[in-house]
Amino acid sequence: MTRKIDVFTLHSITDVNTVNQFLKMHPQAKLSYVKGESDGALAIADYEDDEENDEVEVTEHD
């Protein structure tokens, strides 16, 4: 399995909907939220993918 971390920027309802869509595909993901310097925030998703190797992959969504 591959351990993955995805980072989502949250500035609008569209961004929140993107995170909700992600959670439908990866319901086992653990989410953390960080308040940004502006009025936005970051959602950090930590989850395991079904791939065979044990790498860590980080993906950022804007």
N, CA, C and O atoms as a Tripos MOL2 file, in Angstrom:
@<TRIPOS>MOLECULE
protein
  248   247    62     0     0
PROTEIN
NO_CHARGES

@<TRIPOS>ATOM
      1 N           0.8290   -1.1890    0.0000 N.3       1 MET1
      2 CA          0.0000    0.0000    0.0000 C.3       1 MET1
      3 C           0.8710    1.2490    0.0000 C.2       1 MET1
      4 O           1.9970    1.2380    0.4980 O.2       1 MET1
      5 N           0.3430    2.3050   -0.5550 N.am      2 THR2
      6 CA          1.0350    3.5860   -0.6000 C.3       2 THR2
      7 C           0.3540    4.5510    0.3580 C.2       2 THR2
      8 O          -0.8670    4.7060    0.3300 O.2       2 THR2
      9 N           1.1360    5.1890    1.1920 N.am      3 ARG3
     10 CA          0.6150    6.2160    2.0930 C.3       3 ARG3
     11 C           0.6250    7.5220    1.3240 C.2       3 ARG3
     12 O           1.6550    7.9050    0.7680 O.2       3 ARG3
     13 N          -0.5090    8.2140    1.2840 N.am      4 LYS4
     14 CA         -0.6120    9.4530    0.5240 C.3       4 LYS4
     15 C          -1.1130   10.5800    1.4130 C.2       4 LYS4
     16 O          -1.8410   10.3620    2.3810 O.2       4 LYS4
     17 N          -0.7070   11.7720    1.0600 N.am      5 ILE5
     18 CA         -1.1820   12.9790    1.7320 C.3       5 ILE5
     19 C          -1.6120   13.9470    0.6370 C.2       5 ILE5
     20 O          -0.8150   14.2980   -0.2330 O.2       5 ILE5
     21 N          -2.8640   14.3780    0.6760 N.am      6 ASP6
     22 CA         -3.3720   15.3800   -0.2530 C.3       6 ASP6
     23 C          -3.6740   16.6450    0.5390 C.2       6 ASP6
     24 O          -4.1730   16.5790    1.6630 O.2       6 ASP6
     25 N          -3.3690   17.7930   -0.0490 N.am      7 VAL7
     26 CA         -3.6200   19.0770    0.5970 C.3       7 VAL7
     27 C          -4.5970   19.8580   -0.2710 C.2       7 VAL7
     28 O          -4.3680   20.0340   -1.4670 O.2       7 VAL7
     29 N          -5.6850   20.3250    0.3330 N.am      8 PHE8
     30 CA         -6.7110   21.0870   -0.3640 C.3       8 PHE8
     31 C          -6.7650   22.4960    0.2180 C.2       8 PHE8
     32 O          -6.7550   22.6600    1.4370 O.2       8 PHE8
     33 N          -6.8210   23.5120   -0.6410 N.am      9 THR9
     34 CA         -7.0220   24.8790   -0.1690 C.3       9 THR9
     35 C          -8.5220   25.1450   -0.1430 C.2       9 THR9
     36 O          -9.2340   24.8320   -1.0970 O.2       9 THR9
     37 N          -8.9890   25.7190    0.9440 N.am     10 LEU10
     38 CA        -10.4220   25.9660    1.1180 C.3      10 LEU10
     39 C         -10.6800   27.4670    1.1650 C.2      10 LEU10
     40 O         -10.3670   28.1360    2.1500 O.2      10 LEU10
     41 N         -11.2550   27.9790    0.0890 N.am     11 HIS11
     42 CA        -11.6010   29.3970    0.0150 C.3      11 HIS11
     43 C         -13.0690   29.5910   -0.3450 C.2      11 HIS11
     44 O         -13.6000   30.6910   -0.1870 O.2      11 HIS11
     45 N         -13.7330   28.5450   -0.8250 N.am     12 SER12
     46 CA        -15.1230   28.6840   -1.2710 C.3      12 SER12
     47 C         -15.8590   27.3590   -1.0940 C.2      12 SER12
     48 O         -15.2590   26.3360   -0.7630 O.2      12 SER12
     49 N         -17.1550   27.3980   -1.3180 N.am     13 ILE13
     50 CA        -17.9650   26.1870   -1.2330 C.3      13 ILE13
     51 C         -17.5350   25.1710   -2.2920 C.2      13 ILE13
     52 O         -17.6670   23.9670   -2.0740 O.2      13 ILE13
     53 N         -17.0270   25.6300   -3.4200 N.am     14 THR14
     54 CA        -16.5250   24.7250   -4.4590 C.3      14 THR14
     55 C         -15.3530   23.9090   -3.9290 C.2      14 THR14
     56 O         -15.2530   22.7130   -4.2040 O.2      14 THR14
     57 N         -14.4630   24.5530   -3.1670 N.am     15 ASP15
     58 CA        -13.3290   23.8440   -2.5770 C.3      15 ASP15
     59 C         -13.7940   22.8120   -1.5560 C.2      15 ASP15
     60 O         -13.2400   21.7140   -1.4870 O.2      15 ASP15
     61 N         -14.7980   23.1540   -0.7710 N.am     16 VAL16
     62 CA        -15.3580   22.2180    0.2070 C.3      16 VAL16
     63 C         -15.9920   21.0370   -0.5140 C.2      16 VAL16
     64 O         -15.8480   19.8950   -0.0790 O.2      16 VAL16
     65 N         -16.6880   21.3000   -1.6070 N.am     17 ASN17
     66 CA        -17.2870   20.2180   -2.3940 C.3      17 ASN17
     67 C         -16.2240   19.2810   -2.9640 C.2      17 ASN17
     68 O         -16.4520   18.0760   -3.0690 O.2      17 ASN17
     69 N         -15.0660   19.8270   -3.3320 N.am     18 THR18
     70 CA        -13.9590   19.0030   -3.8270 C.3      18 THR18
     71 C         -13.4790   18.0500   -2.7370 C.2      18 THR18
     72 O         -13.2210   16.8760   -3.0050 O.2      18 THR18
     73 N         -13.3600   18.5510   -1.5110 N.am     19 VAL19
     74 CA        -12.9520   17.6960   -0.3920 C.3      19 VAL19
     75 C         -14.0150   16.6290   -0.1350 C.2      19 VAL19
     76 O         -13.6720   15.4710    0.1060 O.2      19 VAL19
     77 N         -15.2790   16.9910   -0.1790 N.am     20 ASN20
     78 CA        -16.3550   16.0200    0.0240 C.3      20 ASN20
     79 C         -16.3330   14.9340   -1.0420 C.2      20 ASN20
     80 O         -16.5650   13.7630   -0.7390 O.2      20 ASN20
     81 N         -16.0560   15.3130   -2.2890 N.am     21 GLN21
     82 CA        -15.9310   14.3390   -3.3740 C.3      21 GLN21
     83 C         -14.7630   13.4000   -3.1090 C.2      21 GLN21
     84 O         -14.8740   12.1910   -3.3140 O.2      21 GLN21
     85 N         -13.6400   13.9550   -2.6530 N.am     22 PHE22
     86 CA        -12.4700   13.1510   -2.3110 C.3      22 PHE22
     87 C         -12.8180   12.1250   -1.2270 C.2      22 PHE22
     88 O         -12.4180   10.9630   -1.3100 O.2      22 PHE22
     89 N         -13.5700   12.5680   -0.2070 N.am     23 LEU23
     90 CA        -13.9250   11.6780    0.8940 C.3      23 LEU23
     91 C         -14.8410   10.5480    0.4440 C.2      23 LEU23
     92 O         -14.8110    9.4650    1.0300 O.2      23 LEU23
     93 N         -15.6460   10.7730   -0.5710 N.am     24 LYS24
     94 CA        -16.4830    9.6930   -1.1080 C.3      24 LYS24
     95 C         -15.6210    8.6070   -1.7410 C.2      24 LYS24
     96 O         -15.9590    7.4250   -1.6870 O.2      24 LYS24
     97 N         -14.4890    9.0220   -2.3510 N.am     25 MET25
     98 CA        -13.5890    8.0610   -2.9840 C.3      25 MET25
     99 C         -12.6440    7.4220   -1.9620 C.2      25 MET25
    100 O         -12.1860    6.2980   -2.1660 O.2      25 MET25
    101 N         -12.3500    8.1290   -0.8650 N.am     26 HIS26
    102 CA        -11.4100    7.6480    0.1530 C.3      26 HIS26
    103 C         -12.0130    7.8570    1.5480 C.2      26 HIS26
    104 O         -11.5450    8.7170    2.2940 O.2      26 HIS26
    105 N         -13.0410    7.0860    1.9070 N.am     27 PRO27
    106 CA        -13.7170    7.3040    3.1920 C.3      27 PRO27
    107 C         -12.8260    7.0220    4.4060 C.2      27 PRO27
    108 O         -13.1420    7.4710    5.5080 O.2      27 PRO27
    109 N         -11.7400    6.3000    4.2330 N.am     28 GLN28
    110 CA        -10.8360    5.9880    5.3380 C.3      28 GLN28
    111 C          -9.8500    7.1160    5.6210 C.2      28 GLN28
    112 O          -9.0790    7.0270    6.5770 O.2      28 GLN28
    113 N          -9.8560    8.1680    4.8180 N.am     29 ALA29
    114 CA         -8.8970    9.2710    4.9770 C.3      29 ALA29
    115 C          -9.1160    9.9920    6.3040 C.2      29 ALA29
    116 O         -10.2480   10.1870    6.7470 O.2      29 ALA29
    117 N          -8.0040   10.3820    6.9230 N.am     30 LYS30
    118 CA         -8.0520   11.1790    8.1390 C.3      30 LYS30
    119 C          -7.7890   12.6260    7.7440 C.2      30 LYS30
    120 O          -6.7730   12.9270    7.1170 O.2      30 LYS30
    121 N          -8.7020   13.5200    8.1090 N.am     31 LEU31
    122 CA         -8.5690   14.9200    7.7290 C.3      31 LEU31
    123 C          -8.0780   15.7710    8.8890 C.2      31 LEU31
    124 O          -8.4820   15.5760   10.0350 O.2      31 LEU31
    125 N          -7.2090   16.7110    8.5770 N.am     32 SER32
    126 CA         -6.7680   17.7400    9.5180 C.3      32 SER32
    127 C          -7.0040   19.0750    8.8330 C.2      32 SER32
    128 O          -6.8970   19.1840    7.6110 O.2      32 SER32
    129 N          -7.3230   20.0860    9.6210 N.am     33 TYR33
    130 CA         -7.5580   21.4180    9.0680 C.3      33 TYR33
    131 C          -6.5940   22.4040    9.6940 C.2      33 TYR33
    132 O          -6.3080   22.3410   10.8890 O.2      33 TYR33
    133 N          -6.0940   23.3160    8.8730 N.am     34 VAL34
    134 CA         -5.1860   24.3540    9.3370 C.3      34 VAL34
    135 C          -5.7340   25.6810    8.8420 C.2      34 VAL34
    136 O          -6.0170   25.8320    7.6540 O.2      34 VAL34
    137 N          -5.8850   26.6410    9.7410 N.am     35 LYS35
    138 CA         -6.3440   27.9810    9.3630 C.3      35 LYS35
    139 C          -5.2310   28.7100    8.6430 C.2      35 LYS35
    140 O          -4.1020   28.7630    9.1310 O.2      35 LYS35
    141 N          -5.5400   29.2740    7.4830 N.am     36 GLY36
    142 CA         -4.5550   30.0190    6.7190 C.3      36 GLY36
    143 C          -4.4030   31.4360    7.2330 C.2      36 GLY36
    144 O          -5.1310   31.8600    8.1300 O.2      36 GLY36
    145 N          -3.4430   32.1760    6.6590 N.am     37 GLU37
    146 CA         -3.2270   33.5570    7.0530 C.3      37 GLU37
    147 C          -4.3710   34.4570    6.6050 C.2      37 GLU37
    148 O          -4.6730   35.4450    7.2750 O.2      37 GLU37
    149 N          -5.0080   34.1380    5.4910 N.am     38 SER38
    150 CA         -6.1540   34.9190    5.0210 C.3      38 SER38
    151 C          -7.4300   34.2810    5.5540 C.2      38 SER38
    152 O          -7.3990   33.6230    6.5930 O.2      38 SER38
    153 N          -8.5300   34.4610    4.8760 N.am     39 ASP39
    154 CA         -9.7980   33.8900    5.3280 C.3      39 ASP39
    155 C          -9.9640   32.4280    4.9330 C.2      39 ASP39
    156 O         -10.9900   31.8280    5.2510 O.2      39 ASP39
    157 N          -9.0020   31.8450    4.2590 N.am     40 GLY40
    158 CA         -9.0890   30.4610    3.8250 C.3      40 GLY40
    159 C          -8.4850   29.5060    4.8390 C.2      40 GLY40
    160 O          -8.0560   29.9080    5.9210 O.2      40 GLY40
    161 N          -8.4620   28.2310    4.4680 N.am     41 ALA41
    162 CA         -7.8920   27.1920    5.3170 C.3      41 ALA41
    163 C          -7.3360   26.0910    4.4160 C.2      41 ALA41
    164 O          -7.5780   26.0710    3.2090 O.2      41 ALA41
    165 N          -6.5920   25.1860    5.0250 N.am     42 LEU42
    166 CA         -6.0890   24.0100    4.3240 C.3      42 LEU42
    167 C          -6.7180   22.7730    4.9430 C.2      42 LEU42
    168 O          -6.8620   22.6850    6.1620 O.2      42 LEU42
    169 N          -7.0910   21.8230    4.1060 N.am     43 ALA43
    170 CA         -7.5260   20.5090    4.5660 C.3      43 ALA43
    171 C          -6.4460   19.5270    4.1460 C.2      43 ALA43
    172 O          -6.0870   19.4560    2.9700 O.2      43 ALA43
    173 N          -5.9280   18.7690    5.1040 N.am     44 ILE44
    174 CA         -4.8650   17.8070    4.8460 C.3      44 ILE44
    175 C          -5.4470   16.4100    5.0360 C.2      44 ILE44
    176 O          -5.9010   16.0550    6.1240 O.2      44 ILE44
    177 N          -5.4280   15.6260    3.9640 N.am     45 ALA45
    178 CA         -5.9730   14.2710    3.9880 C.3      45 ALA45
    179 C          -4.8300   13.2690    3.9980 C.2      45 ALA45
    180 O          -3.9580   13.2970    3.1290 O.2      45 ALA45
    181 N          -4.8400   12.3890    4.9810 N.am     46 ASP46
    182 CA         -3.8360   11.3380    5.1300 C.3      46 ASP46
    183 C          -4.5590   10.0090    4.9280 C.2      46 ASP46
    184 O          -5.4970    9.6940    5.6600 O.2      46 ASP46
    185 N          -4.1220    9.2220    3.9290 N.am     47 TYR47
    186 CA         -4.8230    7.9750    3.6330 C.3      47 TYR47
    187 C          -3.8870    6.9760    2.9750 C.2      47 TYR47
    188 O          -2.7800    7.3240    2.5620 O.2      47 TYR47
    189 N          -4.3390    5.7340    2.8810 N.am     48 GLU48
    190 CA         -3.5830    4.6840    2.2070 C.3      48 GLU48
    191 C          -4.2710    4.3410    0.9050 C.2      48 GLU48
    192 O          -5.4950    4.2230    0.8430 O.2      48 GLU48
    193 N          -3.4650    4.1800   -0.1410 N.am     49 ASP49
    194 CA         -3.9750    3.7770   -1.4360 C.3      49 ASP49
    195 C          -3.7680    2.2710   -1.5730 C.2      49 ASP49
    196 O          -3.0380    1.6730   -0.7820 O.2      49 ASP49
    197 N          -4.3950    1.6640   -2.5520 N.am     50 ASP50
    198 CA         -4.3260    0.2100   -2.7320 C.3      50 ASP50
    199 C          -3.1010   -0.2570   -3.4940 C.2      50 ASP50
    200 O          -3.0030   -1.4430   -3.8120 O.2      50 ASP50
    201 N          -2.1720    0.6190   -3.7960 N.am     51 GLU51
    202 CA         -0.9830    0.2090   -4.5160 C.3      51 GLU51
    203 C          -0.0870   -0.6320   -3.6180 C.2      51 GLU51
    204 O          -0.2230   -0.5940   -2.3950 O.2      51 GLU51
    205 N           0.8210   -1.3870   -4.2100 N.am     52 GLU52
    206 CA          1.6300   -2.3570   -3.4750 C.3      52 GLU52
    207 C           2.8510   -1.7790   -2.7680 C.2      52 GLU52
    208 O           3.3110   -2.3740   -1.7940 O.2      52 GLU52
    209 N           3.4020   -0.6370   -3.2150 N.am     53 ASN53
    210 CA          4.6340   -0.1430   -2.6070 C.3      53 ASN53
    211 C           4.3440    0.7310   -1.3880 C.2      53 ASN53
    212 O           3.2040    1.1470   -1.1780 O.2      53 ASN53
    213 N           5.3590    1.0070   -0.5950 N.am     54 ASP54
    214 CA          5.2050    1.7410    0.6610 C.3      54 ASP54
    215 C           5.8050    3.1400    0.5860 C.2      54 ASP54
    216 O           6.5110    3.5640    1.5010 O.2      54 ASP54
    217 N           5.5300    3.8510   -0.4880 N.am     55 GLU55
    218 CA          6.0370    5.2100   -0.6490 C.3      55 GLU55
    219 C           5.0760    6.2010   -0.0100 C.2      55 GLU55
    220 O           3.9380    5.8670    0.3200 O.2      55 GLU55
    221 N           5.5520    7.4100    0.1530 N.am     56 VAL56
    222 CA          4.6860    8.5200    0.5760 C.3      56 VAL56
    223 C           4.6100    9.4980   -0.5680 C.2      56 VAL56
    224 O           5.6340    9.9500   -1.0810 O.2      56 VAL56
    225 N           3.3980    9.8250   -0.9690 N.am     57 GLU57
    226 CA          3.1930   10.7500   -2.0770 C.3      57 GLU57
    227 C           2.3700   11.9270   -1.5700 C.2      57 GLU57
    228 O           1.3680   11.7360   -0.8810 O.2      57 GLU57
    229 N           2.7910   13.1480   -1.9100 N.am     58 VAL58
    230 CA          2.0810   14.3470   -1.4870 C.3      58 VAL58
    231 C           1.5400   15.0470   -2.7110 C.2      58 VAL58
    232 O           2.2730   15.3020   -3.6660 O.2      58 VAL58
    233 N           0.2400   15.3620   -2.6830 N.am     59 THR59
    234 CA         -0.4140   16.0420   -3.7880 C.3      59 THR59
    235 C          -1.1200   17.2720   -3.2480 C.2      59 THR59
    236 O          -1.7740   17.2050   -2.2070 O.2      59 THR59
    237 N          -0.9960   18.4120   -3.9520 N.am     60 GLU60
    238 CA         -1.6640   19.6370   -3.5160 C.3      60 GLU60
    239 C          -2.7320   20.0010   -4.5270 C.2      60 GLU60
    240 O          -2.4840   20.0080   -5.7330 O.2      60 GLU60
    241 N          -3.9280   20.3050   -4.0260 N.am     61 HIS61
    242 CA         -5.0620   20.6910   -4.8720 C.3      61 HIS61
    243 C          -5.3480   22.1690   -4.6540 C.2      61 HIS61
    244 O          -5.4180   22.6310   -3.5150 O.2      61 HIS61
    245 N          -5.5120   22.9080   -5.7430 N.am     62 ASP62
    246 CA         -5.8790   24.3360   -5.6340 C.3      62 ASP62
    247 C          -7.2950   24.5550   -6.0960 C.2      62 ASP62
    248 O          -7.7830   25.6850   -6.0790 O.2      62 ASP62
@<TRIPOS>BOND
     1     1     2 1
     2     2     3 1
     3     3     4 2
     4     3     5 am
     5     5     6 1
     6     6     7 1
     7     7     8 2
     8     7     9 am
     9     9    10 1
    10    10    11 1
    11    11    12 2
    12    11    13 am
    13    13    14 1
    14    14    15 1
    15    15    16 2
    16    15    17 am
    17    17    18 1
    18    18    19 1
    19    19    20 2
    20    19    21 am
    21    21    22 1
    22    22    23 1
    23    23    24 2
    24    23    25 am
    25    25    26 1
    26    26    27 1
    27    27    28 2
    28    27    29 am
    29    29    30 1
    30    30    31 1
    31    31    32 2
    32    31    33 am
    33    33    34 1
    34    34    35 1
    35    35    36 2
    36    35    37 am
    37    37    38 1
    38    38    39 1
    39    39    40 2
    40    39    41 am
    41    41    42 1
    42    42    43 1
    43    43    44 2
    44    43    45 am
    45    45    46 1
    46    46    47 1
    47    47    48 2
    48    47    49 am
    49    49    50 1
    50    50    51 1
    51    51    52 2
    52    51    53 am
    53    53    54 1
    54    54    55 1
    55    55    56 2
    56    55    57 am
    57    57    58 1
    58    58    59 1
    59    59    60 2
    60    59    61 am
    61    61    62 1
    62    62    63 1
    63    63    64 2
    64    63    65 am
    65    65    66 1
    66    66    67 1
    67    67    68 2
    68    67    69 am
    69    69    70 1
    70    70    71 1
    71    71    72 2
    72    71    73 am
    73    73    74 1
    74    74    75 1
    75    75    76 2
    76    75    77 am
    77    77    78 1
    78    78    79 1
    79    79    80 2
    80    79    81 am
    81    81    82 1
    82    82    83 1
    83    83    84 2
    84    83    85 am
    85    85    86 1
    86    86    87 1
    87    87    88 2
    88    87    89 am
    89    89    90 1
    90    90    91 1
    91    91    92 2
    92    91    93 am
    93    93    94 1
    94    94    95 1
    95    95    96 2
    96    95    97 am
    97    97    98 1
    98    98    99 1
    99    99   100 2
   100    99   101 am
   101   101   102 1
   102   102   103 1
   103   103   104 2
   104   103   105 am
   105   105   106 1
   106   106   107 1
   107   107   108 2
   108   107   109 am
   109   109   110 1
   110   110   111 1
   111   111   112 2
   112   111   113 am
   113   113   114 1
   114   114   115 1
   115   115   116 2
   116   115   117 am
   117   117   118 1
   118   118   119 1
   119   119   120 2
   120   119   121 am
   121   121   122 1
   122   122   123 1
   123   123   124 2
   124   123   125 am
   125   125   126 1
   126   126   127 1
   127   127   128 2
   128   127   129 am
   129   129   130 1
   130   130   131 1
   131   131   132 2
   132   131   133 am
   133   133   134 1
   134   134   135 1
   135   135   136 2
   136   135   137 am
   137   137   138 1
   138   138   139 1
   139   139   140 2
   140   139   141 am
   141   141   142 1
   142   142   143 1
   143   143   144 2
   144   143   145 am
   145   145   146 1
   146   146   147 1
   147   147   148 2
   148   147   149 am
   149   149   150 1
   150   150   151 1
   151   151   152 2
   152   151   153 am
   153   153   154 1
   154   154   155 1
   155   155   156 2
   156   155   157 am
   157   157   158 1
   158   158   159 1
   159   159   160 2
   160   159   161 am
   161   161   162 1
   162   162   163 1
   163   163   164 2
   164   163   165 am
   165   165   166 1
   166   166   167 1
   167   167   168 2
   168   167   169 am
   169   169   170 1
   170   170   171 1
   171   171   172 2
   172   171   173 am
   173   173   174 1
   174   174   175 1
   175   175   176 2
   176   175   177 am
   177   177   178 1
   178   178   179 1
   179   179   180 2
   180   179   181 am
   181   181   182 1
   182   182   183 1
   183   183   184 2
   184   183   185 am
   185   185   186 1
   186   186   187 1
   187   187   188 2
   188   187   189 am
   189   189   190 1
   190   190   191 1
   191   191   192 2
   192   191   193 am
   193   193   194 1
   194   194   195 1
   195   195   196 2
   196   195   197 am
   197   197   198 1
   198   198   199 1
   199   199   200 2
   200   199   201 am
   201   201   202 1
   202   202   203 1
   203   203   204 2
   204   203   205 am
   205   205   206 1
   206   206   207 1
   207   207   208 2
   208   207   209 am
   209   209   210 1
   210   210   211 1
   211   211   212 2
   212   211   213 am
   213   213   214 1
   214   214   215 1
   215   215   216 2
   216   215   217 am
   217   217   218 1
   218   218   219 1
   219   219   220 2
   220   219   221 am
   221   221   222 1
   222   222   223 1
   223   223   224 2
   224   223   225 am
   225   225   226 1
   226   226   227 1
   227   227   228 2
   228   227   229 am
   229   229   230 1
   230   230   231 1
   231   231   232 2
   232   231   233 am
   233   233   234 1
   234   234   235 1
   235   235   236 2
   236   235   237 am
   237   237   238 1
   238   238   239 1
   239   239   240 2
   240   239   241 am
   241   241   242 1
   242   242   243 1
   243   243   244 2
   244   243   245 am
   245   245   246 1
   246   246   247 1
   247   247   248 2
@<TRIPOS>SUBSTRUCTURE
     1 MET1         2 RESIDUE 1 A MET
     2 THR2         6 RESIDUE 1 A THR
     3 ARG3        10 RESIDUE 1 A ARG
     4 LYS4        14 RESIDUE 1 A LYS
     5 ILE5        18 RESIDUE 1 A ILE
     6 ASP6        22 RESIDUE 1 A ASP
     7 VAL7        26 RESIDUE 1 A VAL
     8 PHE8        30 RESIDUE 1 A PHE
     9 THR9        34 RESIDUE 1 A THR
    10 LEU10       38 RESIDUE 1 A LEU
    11 HIS11       42 RESIDUE 1 A HIS
    12 SER12       46 RESIDUE 1 A SER
    13 ILE13       50 RESIDUE 1 A ILE
    14 THR14       54 RESIDUE 1 A THR
    15 ASP15       58 RESIDUE 1 A ASP
    16 VAL16       62 RESIDUE 1 A VAL
    17 ASN17       66 RESIDUE 1 A ASN
    18 THR18       70 RESIDUE 1 A THR
    19 VAL19       74 RESIDUE 1 A VAL
    20 ASN20       78 RESIDUE 1 A ASN
    21 GLN21       82 RESIDUE 1 A GLN
    22 PHE22       86 RESIDUE 1 A PHE
    23 LEU23       90 RESIDUE 1 A LEU
    24 LYS24       94 RESIDUE 1 A LYS
    25 MET25       98 RESIDUE 1 A MET
    26 HIS26      102 RESIDUE 1 A HIS
    27 PRO27      106 RESIDUE 1 A PRO
    28 GLN28      110 RESIDUE 1 A GLN
    29 ALA29      114 RESIDUE 1 A ALA
    30 LYS30      118 RESIDUE 1 A LYS
    31 LEU31      122 RESIDUE 1 A LEU
    32 SER32      126 RESIDUE 1 A SER
    33 TYR33      130 RESIDUE 1 A TYR
    34 VAL34      134 RESIDUE 1 A VAL
    35 LYS35      138 RESIDUE 1 A LYS
    36 GLY36      142 RESIDUE 1 A GLY
    37 GLU37      146 RESIDUE 1 A GLU
    38 SER38      150 RESIDUE 1 A SER
    39 ASP39      154 RESIDUE 1 A ASP
    40 GLY40      158 RESIDUE 1 A GLY
    41 ALA41      162 RESIDUE 1 A ALA
    42 LEU42      166 RESIDUE 1 A LEU
    43 ALA43      170 RESIDUE 1 A ALA
    44 ILE44      174 RESIDUE 1 A ILE
    45 ALA45      178 RESIDUE 1 A ALA
    46 ASP46      182 RESIDUE 1 A ASP
    47 TYR47      186 RESIDUE 1 A TYR
    48 GLU48      190 RESIDUE 1 A GLU
    49 ASP49      194 RESIDUE 1 A ASP
    50 ASP50      198 RESIDUE 1 A ASP
    51 GLU51      202 RESIDUE 1 A GLU
    52 GLU52      206 RESIDUE 1 A GLU
    53 ASN53      210 RESIDUE 1 A ASN
    54 ASP54      214 RESIDUE 1 A ASP
    55 GLU55      218 RESIDUE 1 A GLU
    56 VAL56      222 RESIDUE 1 A VAL
    57 GLU57      226 RESIDUE 1 A GLU
    58 VAL58      230 RESIDUE 1 A VAL
    59 THR59      234 RESIDUE 1 A THR
    60 GLU60      238 RESIDUE 1 A GLU
    61 HIS61      242 RESIDUE 1 A HIS
    62 ASP62      246 RESIDUE 1 A ASP
